[in-house]
């Protein structure tokens, strides 16, 4: 019976997939040349790089920001191929198994648009749930002159953050941590939030991982898509500092 319900659910999802979502610019910028260029390039580049056929419905969004020191508007493009994931699972007779993991796989992608070079990077795959699009935020962490990138993605009952910094015209991961986890588990919810403080080792800011309280859902929820309410606290769990030799953030073990 459970398998029948899962199959019916997946069939409904496939049927309900709509047309391609238009780009969403966040935040809006005044650099008209850059805006026009990346928007005109994005769709063609995505479909060519990922081999997406004309019949496939997928979504993509463009987020614009200064991401390096050349004072040009750059962009992060995120792509979600939910329909492809559902169709692939259905055709492989593994629909129920795939549904149990939230259709986990290589269905979410990031592209970087370099405003100075006027080029879009190759795809960066973010293995995660196909049911949820990637979320993008920007923070001044490694520099006050431009932003770093935070990619929020879902794996089963959890949300994770990848922190990326542009180096030599390419985004590189400098830090990774869980945002919240264990949805669907009765007693082991966990959640965190992040703050950025003056660097203790070098000019790049330290990353403070602080405890958050995840408010338990009052009813059954879809653990793959549900966004819980998090209440931040001032309790510092870890303090990470940037280590240039490794090109990433590390911490002193307690």
C-alpha positions, 0 to 999 in steps of 0.5 A, a space after each residue: 500500500 505504501 509503495 502504491 501511495 508513493 507511486 501515485 505521489 510521484 506521478 502527480 508531481 511529474 504531471 504538475 511540473 510547469 513551464 520553465 521559470 523565468 530568471 529571478 534577479 536578487 538583489 536588483 542591480 543597476 548595471 544594465 549591460 551586465 544584467 542583459 548579458 547574463 540573462 541572454 547567455 544563461 538559458 542557452 549555456 545551461 541547456 548546452 552544458 547539461 544536455 537538456 532537451 527542449 521537451 524538459 521543464 526545469 527552473 533556473 534563477 539568477 542572483 547578481 552581486 559583486 563577487 570579486 575585486 574587479 568592481 563588475 557585477 557577477 552572478 550565481 545561476 542555480 538550476 533545478 531538474 526536478 522533472 528529470 529526476 522524477 522521470 528518471 526514477 519512474 523509468 528505472 522502476 526505482 520510484 519508491 526507493 528514490 522517493 524514500 531519499 527525497 530524490 537525492 542525486 545530481 539534479 541541482 547545479 550552480 553556474 558562476 557568471 564572471 562580469 569582468 570576463 563576460 563568461 559563464 563557468 562550467 556547471 558545479 553539481 550540488 548533490 542534493 534533493 531534487 524536490 527543493 531548489 538551491 537557495 543563495 545568499 551573500 555575505 562579506 566574509 573574506 572581504 568587505 569590498 565584495 561578497 562571498 556565496 552561501 548555497 543552501 541545499 537539502 539532503 533528506 531531513 536536513 539543510 546544509 550550507 556550502 560557503 564559496 569564495 571566488 578565486 582566480 575567476 572560479 568559486 571555491 568552497 571554503 567552508 561547509 556546515 549543517 544548517 539544520 538536521 534530523 527532521 522526522 526524528 523524534 528527539 534529535 533535532 539540531 540546528 545552527 546559525 552563523 555569525 562573522 567576527 574580526 579575524 583572529 589569525 588573518 584579515 579574513 573574518 572568523 566564522 562563528 557556528 552558534 546553536 539554534 533551537 529547532 521548533 518541533 513541528 506540530 504535525 506530520 510534515 514532508 521532511 524533504 521540503 519543510 522549512 522549520 522555525 529556528 530560534 537563534 541563541 548566543 551559544 558559540 559552539 565552534 569558531 573557525 578561522 581561515 588558513 591560507 595554506 589550505 584555502 579553507 576554514 579550520 578550527 582548533 579542536 577542543 
